[in-house]
């Protein structure tokens, strides 16, 4: 089958059209390009293989209740036996593989392999395009599972990319008032907010109760520290290749709580889409056919785009 593989460079390659033992084979319909995919091509995670972890597909091999059904898939495949797995923390299993990110070929291919327990049926009211947003929308919803957010709290959202926009829309569902700090006014307007400030004009005054850092850039960390109040909370969403100099002293002195936030469960995201509480269609900048996947990745790197999809079948 056709696949888009990263191994120092992005290139098309052939892969076997089959599922791993005991797993389902899913024919991919659409796959999304995430900032994590772009960072992998810059060296993040040291991954080589088929990229892509945001997708909708149809099960062509698997249990009867899933066969020929549209599905999306949770990306972490855990051992199911370790202490963390037994505590319901499969997403943190030490031996897990992660679709298109760590140890497992991803969705930029004619088909992918995932266990049945990772797959979720897509409601009829959710379109194929909307379904490609389930994974990042679940990541946005994860914040509400980790941090209690009072709608009256002062919240600063740093970033205006795909994930930041989804976070803003999820926060709007609970009536939270958000100040957005970003670099692209045309993207910031897509985030429900009481105030939108361009980054070069932002004068942080350490007054925000909660700061959500979703800029995808190391500079976002320093901005977050300058914005959060003493005993406030910083939620970190950005992942990227490389790092930065870290001094924990401000966290100690101001007693700041830092919460790392990664993948979320798919069920809440599917409900938001099915109920029409979060809209996503306006975030799609372009859909490329699979034979133009390299052009799709080039387009996704542009600051002018929001979400680029690849139509596989």
Buried (B, 14 or more C-beta within 10 A) or exposed (E): BBBBBBEEEBEBEEBEBEBBEEBBBBBBBBBBBBBBBBBBBEEBBEBEBBBBBBBBBBBBBBEEEBEEBBBBBBBBBBEEEBEBBEEEEBBBBEEBBBBBBBEBBBBBBBBBBBBBBBBBBBBEEBBBBBBBBBBBBBBBBBBBEBBEBEEEBBBBBBBBBBBBBBBBBBBBBEEBBBBBBBBBEEBBBBBBBEEBBBBEEBEBEEEBBBBBBBBBBEEBBBBBBBBBBEEBBBBBBBBBEEEEEEEEEEBEEBEBEBBEBBBBBBEBBBBBBBEEEBEBEEBBBBBBEBEBBBBBBEBBEEEEBBBBBBBBE
